[in-house]
Amino acid sequence: MPHTPVSRPASAAAFERANRVIPGGVNSPARAFGAVGGSPLFIARAEGPFLFDVDGRRYLDFVGSWGPMILGHAHPAVVEAAISAVKNGSSYGAPCVLETQLAEMVIEAVPSVEMVRFVSSGTEATMSAIRLARGFTGRDLIVKFAGCYHGHVDSLLVSAGSSALTHGVPNSPGVPSGCTQDTLILKFNDSAALTELFGAKGEKIAGVILEPIVGNMGLVPPTAEFRRALRQLTRHHGSLLIYDEVMTGFRLGYGGAQVLLGDSPDLSCFGKIIGGGYPVGAYGGRAEIMRKVMPAGPVFQAGTLSGNPVAMAAGIATLAQLKMNPPYARLEEQSKRLGDGFLKAAASAGVPVQFNRVGSMWTLFFTNTPVTDLDTAKTSDTKRFAKFFWEMMDRGVYLPCSQFEAAFTCSAMTDDHIAQTIIAASEALQAVVKG
C-alpha cells in the first residue's frame, strides 16, 4: 500500500531540548538512533504490548525496555505490588523480608544457584561476579567473547556488543590499558580456540564469562560443542564458568537459558525481569563461592539501594506471574510464527536475511551468511536494516534501533498482533528493495 514517512515533531523537539542538558540527548547510548539515523522517539506512557510517544502515536513494542517486560507494560499485579511497596517507603538502607523472599524464588527456579546477592543493575552484577571469581580462585585472568556485552565494567568493555558495537567503539576511551590486560578475548562458538587458550593459560584463568545465548550482537545461540567445551575446560582447570543471564534469565524459561539448555554454571548474573522493570541485578551460585562475599567472606561488594523494597516487590510479583501462568509455550509458538512470516516476506521481496531465534528472543539479520559469532553478524547490511527499521516504525512497530540487538516478544501480544507485524514486515521489506 502507499506509504508516507511519519512526522514526529514533539519527539524531535524533546530530543533537541534533551541534547542541551544530557550528553547525546540520552541516558544510555542504546537509546540513541545513531545506527538508523533520525531522532529517537520520546515515550509518554506504556501499557500492555504498546508504547505511546509524545506525539500521540501508538507502537507495538518488540523492545520491552530491552527485555524485562515479558508480561507487557504496567501489568496490574506488578503495578499493585510496586505501589503497595512504595507506600511503605522506597528505600531503607537496611534489610527487609522482601529481599529474602525474592532470593528464595530465584534459588528455587535456578538449580545452579544456592545463594544470591542483589545489586541495582546488570553491570553491578557482572562486575561483582568477576571480582568474586578472582577472589575465590586467587587468579587474575578473565575470558570473554567478542560481541558479548556485560555492562560498562572497565575490565569487560573490550570487544563488547550492544551499543558499544552499534556505535563502533567497543574499546572505550577512559578505560586504562591496565584494566583490560587480564581480559582475554575469544570468538564466540570457537571451541578450538577455547581449548588452545586453556592449554596455554588454564591455571591462570579465574573465570569465563559469556551470555549463554547472546543478545548483544543480535541473537546468537551457542553450539552444543561450544557449551560442552566451556564446562569441561573450566571444571578441569579449576576456573569458574559465569553465565551472564541479565537478558536471558527468566526470559527464555522459568530459570533462564541454563535451565532451557540443561547447563550448570558456577556463577550466574541476573537482572531485567527479576526486577519487574525496576532497577535490579543479582549474582549467585554455589554456596561455597558466594560465602566469599562480604560480610560472610573477604570479597567486598556493597550498594545502598541493593535489594530496595520497590524493586523486590515488583520482582516477586513478576516471578509469581511467570510461575503461576507460564507464558513460555505460547511465546515460543508466536515467535516462531513471527519468524516464519518474516522469512516468507523476505523471500518474496528478494531480500537475503537470517532469522535467529531462541524462545521469545530474536533478530532479523540482513545477510545471507548464517550468523554464529561477531564476524558473521557484522556481514549484515546495516543500511538495509536502518531502512527496514523506519519502515516498520512508520507502520506502528517499534524494533531495536540497531541490527546488533535482540528483539523480544511479550505475553501481552495477541495472535492478531503477530499477524499485523508480519503484514507490516512484508510491506517494509518491499520498500527496502525499492530503496
C-alpha positions in Angstrom: 0.0 0.0 0.0 1.2 3.6 -0.4 3.3 4.8 2.4 4.3 8.3 3.6 7.0 8.8 6.2 5.6 9.9 9.6 6.5 13.2 11.2 7.1 13.2 14.9 7.6 16.9 15.8 7.1 16.5 19.6 9.8 13.8 19.8 12.1 15.9 17.7 11.6 18.9 20.0 12.1 16.8 23.1 15.3 15.4 21.7 16.6 18.9 20.9 15.8 20.0 24.4 17.5 16.9 25.9 20.7 17.5 23.9 21.2 20.8 25.7 21.5 19.1 29.1 22.2 15.4 28.6 25.2 14.1 26.6 23.8 13.0 23.2 20.3 13.6 24.5 20.0 10.2 26.1 21.0 8.5 29.3 22.2 5.3 27.6 23.7 5.0 24.1 21.4 2.1 23.3 18.5 4.5 23.2 20.1 6.8 20.6 19.2 6.3 16.9 22.8 6.7 15.7 22.7 3.4 13.8 19.5 4.1 12.0 19.6 7.9 11.7 17.0 10.4 12.8 15.8 11.2 16.3 14.7 8.8 19.0 11.1 8.6 20.0 10.3 10.1 23.4 7.8 7.9 25.2 4.9 9.3 27.2 3.5 6.0 28.6 3.3 2.3 28.0 0.5 -0.3 28.5 0.4 -4.0 27.7 2.3 -4.6 24.4 2.2 -0.9 23.4 4.3 2.2 23.7 2.8 5.7 23.2 5.1 8.5 22.2 4.8 12.2 23.0 3.3 12.8 19.5 0.3 10.6 20.5 1.3 7.6 18.2 1.0 4.0 19.4 3.6 1.3 18.7 3.6 -2.4 19.1 6.7 -2.8 21.3 9.3 -5.5 20.5 12.0 -3.9 22.7 10.2 -4.2 26.0 12.7 -2.0 27.9 15.4 -4.2 26.4 13.9 -7.4 27.7 12.3 -7.2 31.1 8.7 -6.5 30.1 7.9 -10.2 29.4 4.4 -9.6 30.8 3.9 -6.4 28.9 3.9 -2.9 30.3 2.1 -1.9 33.5 1.0 -5.4 34.3 -1.7 -4.9 37.0 -0.1 -7.4 39.5 3.3 -5.7 39.2 1.9 -2.2 39.4 -0.1 -3.1 42.5 2.9 -4.7 44.2 5.1 -1.6 43.4 2.5 0.8 44.7 2.0 -1.2 47.9 5.7 -1.3 48.5 6.4 2.4 47.8 3.7 3.4 50.3 5.8 1.8 53.0 9.0 3.7 51.9 11.1 3.4 48.7 14.4 2.6 50.3 15.6 1.6 53.8 19.3 1.1 53.5 18.5 -1.9 55.8 17.4 -5.5 55.4 13.8 -6.3 54.5 11.9 -9.6 54.2 11.2 -9.0 50.5 14.9 -9.5 49.7 14.8 -12.9 51.2 11.5 -13.8 49.5 12.8 -12.9 46.0 16.1 -14.7 46.8 14.2 -17.8 47.7 12.3 -17.6 44.4 15.4 -17.3 42.3 17.2 -20.1 44.1 14.1 -22.4 43.7 14.0 -21.6 40.0 17.7 -22.0 39.1 19.3 -25.3 40.2 22.9 -23.9 40.0 22.2 -21.1 42.4 22.3 -21.8 46.1 22.9 -18.3 47.4 22.2 -14.9 45.7 23.2 -11.3 46.3 21.1 -8.4 44.9 22.5 -5.3 43.3 21.0 -2.4 41.4 22.0 -3.2 37.8 23.3 -5.8 35.4 26.6 -4.0 35.2 27.0 -4.3 39.0 26.1 -8.0 38.8 28.8 -8.9 36.3 31.4 -6.6 37.9 30.7 -8.3 41.2 30.8 -11.8 39.7 34.2 -11.1 38.1 35.6 -9.8 41.4 34.2 -12.9 43.2 35.7 -15.3 40.6 39.1 -13.7 41.1 38.8 -13.7 44.9 37.6 -17.3 45.0 40.3 -18.7 42.7 43.1 -16.4 43.6 43.7 -15.9 39.8 43.6 -12.8 37.6 42.7 -13.8 34.0 39.1 -13.5 32.8 38.0 -14.8 29.4 35.2 -13.1 27.5 33.9 -13.4 23.9 33.8 -10.8 21.2 30.3 -9.4 20.8 29.1 -10.3 24.3 28.2 -7.3 26.4 28.4 -7.4 30.2 27.7 -3.8 31.1 30.1 -0.9 31.2 32.7 -2.5 33.5 36.2 -1.3 32.6 37.7 -4.8 32.5 34.9 -6.2 30.3 34.4 -3.2 27.9 36.6 -4.7 25.2 35.2 -6.3 22.0 31.8 -5.5 23.5 28.4 -5.9 21.9 25.2 -3.9 22.5 25.6 -0.1 21.9 29.4 -0.3 22.0 29.2 -2.4 18.8 26.5 -0.3 17.3 28.5 2.9 17.7 31.8 1.4 16.6 33.7 1.9 19.8 33.9 -1.5 21.5 37.1 -0.2 23.3 36.0 2.9 25.2 38.3 5.9 25.8 38.7 6.3 29.5 39.5 2.6 30.1 43.2 2.3 31.1 45.1 -0.5 29.5 45.9 -1.9 32.9 42.2 -2.5 33.5 42.0 -4.8 30.5 45.4 -6.5 30.4 43.9 -9.5 32.3 40.9 -9.9 30.0 41.3 -12.4 27.2 39.0 -12.3 24.2 37.9 -15.2 22.0 35.4 -15.7 19.2 32.0 -17.0 20.4 31.3 -20.6 19.4 35.0 -21.3 18.7 35.7 -24.4 20.8 39.2 -25.0 19.2 40.4 -21.5 20.3 39.0 -22.0 23.8 40.7 -25.4 24.1 44.0 -23.9 22.9 43.8 -21.0 25.4 43.1 -23.2 28.3 46.0 -25.4 27.3 48.3 -22.4 27.4 46.9 -20.4 30.4 44.4 -22.6 32.1 46.0 -22.5 35.5 45.9 -18.7 35.5 42.3 -18.2 34.4 39.9 -17.2 37.2 36.7 -17.4 35.1 35.0 -17.4 31.7 32.0 -15.1 31.3 29.5 -15.2 28.5 25.9 -14.7 27.5 24.8 -18.3 27.2 22.5 -17.2 24.4 23.8 -13.9 23.1 21.5 -10.9 22.7 24.0 -8.1 22.3 25.4 -8.8 18.8 21.9 -9.7 17.8 20.5 -13.1 18.9 23.2 -15.8 18.5 22.8 -19.2 20.1 25.7 -21.4 21.3 26.6 -24.7 19.7 26.3 -27.9 21.8 30.1 -28.5 21.3 30.9 -25.0 22.5 28.9 -25.4 25.7 30.4 -28.8 26.4 33.9 -27.4 25.9 33.2 -24.5 28.3 32.0 -26.7 31.1 34.7 -29.4 30.7 37.6 -27.0 30.4 36.6 -24.7 33.3 36.0 -27.6 35.5 39.2 -29.4 34.6 41.3 -26.2 35.2 39.5 -25.0 38.3 38.1 -21.9 36.7 34.6 -20.6 37.2 32.1 -20.6 34.4 29.9 -17.5 34.7 26.7 -17.1 32.8 25.5 -13.6 32.2 21.8 -14.1 32.2 20.9 -10.5 32.7 18.9 -10.6 29.4 18.0 -14.3 29.2 17.2 -15.1 32.9 13.5 -15.9 33.2 13.0 -14.7 29.7 13.7 -18.0 27.9 12.1 -20.1 30.6 11.4 -20.0 34.3 15.1 -20.2 35.4 16.6 -18.9 32.3 18.8 -20.1 29.4 20.8 -22.5 31.6 17.6 -24.4 32.6 16.5 -24.4 28.9 19.9 -25.7 27.9 20.4 -28.1 30.8 23.7 -26.3 31.8 25.1 -25.7 35.3 27.4 -22.7 35.5 29.3 -21.9 38.7 28.1 -18.3 38.9 25.1 -16.6 37.2 24.2 -12.9 36.8 20.6 -11.8 36.5 18.7 -8.6 36.0 15.9 -7.2 33.8 12.9 -9.5 34.6 13.7 -10.2 38.2 13.0 -6.5 39.0 9.8 -6.4 37.1 11.0 -3.4 35.1 12.6 -1.7 38.1 16.4 -1.2 38.5 17.8 -4.5 39.9 20.5 -7.0 39.3 21.8 -10.2 41.0 24.6 -12.6 41.0 24.5 -16.1 42.6 26.0 -19.6 42.5 27.2 -22.3 44.7 27.2 -21.6 48.4 30.9 -22.2 48.9 31.6 -19.5 46.3 29.0 -17.0 47.5 30.2 -17.3 51.1 33.3 -15.5 50.0 31.3 -12.3 49.6 31.5 -9.8 52.5 30.4 -9.8 55.2 30.4 -13.7 55.1 33.8 -13.6 53.4 36.6 -11.2 52.3 35.4 -10.2 48.8 33.9 -6.7 49.1 30.7 -5.6 47.4 28.1 -3.1 48.6 25.2 -0.9 47.5 22.8 1.4 49.4 19.9 0.7 47.0 20.6 -3.0 46.6 17.5 -5.0 47.5 15.3 -1.9 47.7 11.7 -2.9 48.6 10.1 -1.5 45.5 12.2 -3.5 43.0 12.0 -6.6 45.2 8.2 -6.4 45.3 7.9 -5.9 41.6 10.3 -8.8 41.0 8.3 -11.1 43.3 5.1 -10.2 41.5 6.7 -10.8 38.1 8.2 -14.2 39.0 4.9 -15.2 40.7 3.0 -14.5 37.5 5.6 -16.4 35.4 5.4 -19.4 37.7 1.6 -19.5 38.1 0.8 -18.8 34.4 3.9 -19.7 32.4 3.8 -17.9 29.1 6.8 -19.7 27.5 5.0 -22.2 25.3 2.7 -19.5 23.8 5.7 -17.1 23.4 7.6 -19.9 21.6 4.7 -20.5 19.2 4.0 -16.8 18.5 7.7 -16.1 18.0 8.1 -19.0 15.6 5.1 -17.8 13.6 6.6 -14.4 13.5 10.0 -15.7 12.2 8.3 -17.9 9.6 6.3 -14.9 8.4 9.4 -12.6 8.3 11.4 -15.2 6.3 8.5 -15.7 3.8 8.1 -12.0 3.4 11.9 -11.5 2.8 12.0 -14.3 0.3 9.0 -12.7 -1.6 10.9 -9.4 -1.6 14.2 -11.0 -2.6 16.0 -9.7 0.5 18.6 -12.0 1.9 18.1 -12.4 5.7 18.8 -14.7 8.6 16.2 -15.1 11.4 17.9 -16.2 14.6 15.6 -17.0 17.5 15.5 -18.8 20.8 12.1 -18.7 22.5 10.9 -15.1 22.6 14.2 -13.5 21.7 15.1 -13.0 18.1 16.9 -11.0 15.5 16.4 -10.5 11.8 19.9 -10.1 10.3 20.2 -8.6 6.8 22.8 -11.0 5.5 22.8 -14.2 3.5 25.5 -15.6 5.9 24.4 -17.7 8.8 25.2 -15.7 12.0 27.1 -17.7 14.6 29.5 -15.0 16.0 30.5 -11.4 15.8 32.3 -11.7 12.5 29.3 -13.2 10.8 26.9 -10.7 12.5 29.0 -7.9 11.0 28.3 -9.1 7.5 24.8 -7.7 7.9 23.7 -4.8 5.7 23.1 -2.1 8.3 21.8 0.4 5.8 19.1 -2.0 4.8 18.3 -2.7 8.4 18.0 1.1 9.1 15.6 1.4 6.1 13.6 -1.5 7.4 13.6 -0.1 11.0 12.0 3.2 9.9 9.5 1.5 7.6 8.4 -0.7 10.5 8.3 2.3 12.9 6.1 4.2 10.5 3.7 1.3 10.4 3.5 1.3 14.2 6.0 -1.4 15.1 8.8 -0.5 17.5 12.0 -2.6 17.0 15.5 -2.3 18.5 17.3 0.7 16.9 20.3 -1.5 16.0 21.0 -4.5 13.8 23.1 -5.8 16.7 20.4 -6.0 19.4 17.8 -8.8 20.1 14.1 -8.1 19.9 11.5 -9.6 22.3 8.0 -10.9 22.1 5.9 -10.4 25.2 2.9 -12.3 26.6 0.6 -9.3 26.2 0.8 -9.7 22.4 -2.1 -11.5 20.7 -2.2 -13.6 17.6 -3.6 -10.6 15.7 -0.6 -8.5 16.8 1.7 -11.1 15.3 -0.3 -11.2 12.1 -0.2 -7.4 11.9 3.5 -7.4 12.4 4.1 -9.9 9.6 2.0 -7.8 7.2 4.0 -4.7 8.2 7.2 -6.5 7.7 6.1 -7.7 4.2 5.4 -4.1 3.2 8.6 -2.8 4.8 10.8 -5.4 3.1 9.3 -4.5 -0.3 10.1 -0.8 0.5 13.7 -1.8 1.4 14.1 -3.3 -2.1 12.8 -0.1 -3.7 15.3 1.9 -1.7 
